[in-house]
Amino acid sequence: MGICSKIRIVYGVVTVSDKGQIAIPADLRRDLDIKQGDKLFVLKRRDEAGFTLIKLEKIDELMYKIQEDELFFSRENNEK
């Protein structure tokens, strides 16, 4: 029986090395098709609970979705 990667959000725990490095779990790299040499965009969460990594090649697609969502920035302003 396999694991449905469409609903999987937890891939384990990683440890930060003394150089500030972490290893991305192999299952997550496979599911997201992250390969050696790929660039990841790093965003700090507003609540300072952590960060998000986004494949650089997906940033344009994300920005387009944000631009198309007329309420995106108004929601951000209303939460402050």
Phi and psi in degrees as GROMACS dihedral restraints (atoms count N, CA, C in turn):
[ dihedral_restraints ]
;  ai    aj    ak    al  type     phi  dphi    fc
    3     4     5     6     1   -92.0    20    10
    4     5     6     7     1   171.8    20    10
    6     7     8     9     1  -101.5    20    10
    7     8     9    10     1   131.4    20    10
    9    10    11    12     1   -75.9    20    10
   10    11    12    13     1   110.2    20    10
   12    13    14    15     1   -74.0    20    10
   13    14    15    16     1   -11.7    20    10
   15    16    17    18     1   -70.4    20    10
   16    17    18    19     1   -26.6    20    10
   18    19    20    21     1  -111.0    20    10
   19    20    21    22     1    -4.6    20    10
   21    22    23    24     1   -75.0    20    10
   22    23    24    25     1   126.4    20    10
   24    25    26    27     1  -123.4    20    10
   25    26    27    28     1   -14.6    20    10
   27    28    29    30     1  -109.0    20    10
   28    29    30    31     1   127.2    20    10
   30    31    32    33     1  -120.4    20    10
   31    32    33    34     1    14.0    20    10
   33    34    35    36     1   111.6    20    10
   34    35    36    37     1  -162.0    20    10
   36    37    38    39     1  -123.4    20    10
   37    38    39    40     1   141.7    20    10
   39    40    41    42     1  -118.9    20    10
   40    41    42    43     1   157.7    20    10
   42    43    44    45     1  -115.1    20    10
   43    44    45    46     1   135.8    20    10
   45    46    47    48     1   -81.5    20    10
   46    47    48    49     1   128.5    20    10
   48    49    50    51     1   -78.6    20    10
   49    50    51    52     1   173.5    20    10
   51    52    53    54     1   -66.0    20    10
   52    53    54    55     1   -15.0    20    10
   54    55    56    57     1   -96.2    20    10
   55    56    57    58     1     6.2    20    10
   57    58    59    60     1    79.2    20    10
   58    59    60    61     1    18.0    20    10
   60    61    62    63     1   -98.4    20    10
   61    62    63    64     1   151.0    20    10
   63    64    65    66     1  -130.6    20    10
   64    65    66    67     1   158.0    20    10
   66    67    68    69     1  -103.6    20    10
   67    68    69    70     1   129.1    20    10
   69    70    71    72     1   -78.8    20    10
   70    71    72    73     1   124.8    20    10
   72    73    74    75     1   -53.7    20    10
   73    74    75    76     1   141.6    20    10
   75    76    77    78     1   -56.4    20    10
   76    77    78    79     1   -41.9    20    10
   78    79    80    81     1   -60.9    20    10
   79    80    81    82     1   -40.5    20    10
   81    82    83    84     1   -68.2    20    10
   82    83    84    85     1   -42.4    20    10
   84    85    86    87     1   -59.9    20    10
   85    86    87    88     1   -41.7    20    10
   87    88    89    90     1   -66.1    20    10
   88    89    90    91     1   -47.7    20    10
   90    91    92    93     1   -63.7    20    10
   91    92    93    94     1   -33.0    20    10
   93    94    95    96     1  -100.5    20    10
   94    95    96    97     1     4.0    20    10
   96    97    98    99     1    54.5    20    10
   97    98    99   100     1    47.3    20    10
   99   100   101   102     1   -91.6    20    10
  100   101   102   103     1   125.1    20    10
  102   103   104   105     1  -121.3    20    10
  103   104   105   106     1   163.1    20    10
  105   106   107   108     1   -54.5    20    10
  106   107   108   109     1   132.8    20    10
  108   109   110   111     1    93.6    20    10
  109   110   111   112     1   -14.1    20    10
  111   112   113   114     1   -62.9    20    10
  112   113   114   115     1   146.2    20    10
  114   115   116   117     1  -101.3    20    10
  115   116   117   118     1   137.1    20    10
  117   118   119   120     1  -119.5    20    10
  118   119   120   121     1   133.1    20    10
  120   121   122   123     1   -84.8    20    10
  121   122   123   124     1   130.9    20    10
  123   124   125   126     1  -109.0    20    10
  124   125   126   127     1   125.1    20    10
  126   127   128   129     1  -123.8    20    10
  127   128   129   130     1   130.4    20    10
  129   130   131   132     1   -81.9    20    10
  130   131   132   133     1   136.3    20    10
  132   133   134   135     1   -68.3    20    10
  133   134   135   136     1   146.2    20    10
  135   136   137   138     1   -60.7    20    10
  136   137   138   139     1   -36.5    20    10
  138   139   140   141     1   -82.0    20    10
  139   140   141   142     1     3.6    20    10
  141   142   143   144     1    59.1    20    10
  142   143   144   145     1    25.1    20    10
  144   145   146   147     1   -83.0    20    10
  145   146   147   148     1   -10.6    20    10
  147   148   149   150     1   164.9    20    10
  148   149   150   151     1  -150.9    20    10
  150   151   152   153     1  -146.0    20    10
  151   152   153   154     1   168.2    20    10
  153   154   155   156     1  -123.5    20    10
  154   155   156   157     1   139.1    20    10
  156   157   158   159     1  -109.8    20    10
  157   158   159   160     1   130.6    20    10
  159   160   161   162     1  -128.0    20    10
  160   161   162   163     1   133.4    20    10
  162   163   164   165     1   -59.3    20    10
  163   164   165   166     1   131.3    20    10
  165   166   167   168     1   -55.5    20    10
  166   167   168   169     1   -35.4    20    10
  168   169   170   171     1   -67.9    20    10
  169   170   171   172     1   -15.4    20    10
  171   172   173   174     1   -96.0    20    10
  172   173   174   175     1    -7.4    20    10
  174   175   176   177     1   -62.1    20    10
  175   176   177   178     1   -43.8    20    10
  177   178   179   180     1   -58.6    20    10
  178   179   180   181     1   -42.4    20    10
  180   181   182   183     1   -63.1    20    10
  181   182   183   184     1   -42.4    20    10
  183   184   185   186     1   -64.4    20    10
  184   185   186   187     1   -44.6    20    10
  186   187   188   189     1   -64.1    20    10
  187   188   189   190     1   -37.4    20    10
  189   190   191   192     1   -62.9    20    10
  190   191   192   193     1   -43.2    20    10
  192   193   194   195     1   -62.4    20    10
  193   194   195   196     1   -39.8    20    10
  195   196   197   198     1   -64.3    20    10
  196   197   198   199     1   -42.9    20    10
  198   199   200   201     1   -63.9    20    10
  199   200   201   202     1   -35.4    20    10
  201   202   203   204     1   -74.4    20    10
  202   203   204   205     1   -22.3    20    10
  204   205   206   207     1   -88.2    20    10
  205   206   207   208     1    96.7    20    10
  207   208   209   210     1   -61.4    20    10
  208   209   210   211     1   -25.0    20    10
  210   211   212   213     1   -92.2    20    10
  211   212   213   214     1    -4.2    20    10
  213   214   215   216     1   -55.3    20    10
  214   215   216   217     1   -52.4    20    10
  216   217   218   219     1   -75.4    20    10
  217   218   219   220     1   -28.9    20    10
  219   220   221   222     1   -69.6    20    10
  220   221   222   223     1   -34.7    20    10
  222   223   224   225     1   -64.6    20    10
  223   224   225   226     1   -42.0    20    10
  225   226   227   228     1   -60.5    20    10
  226   227   228   229     1   -42.9    20    10
  228   229   230   231     1   -70.2    20    10
  229   230   231   232     1   -33.5    20    10
  231   232   233   234     1   -72.0    20    10
  232   233   234   235     1   -23.1    20    10
  234   235   236   237     1   -79.0    20    10
  235   236   237   238     1   -17.9    20    10
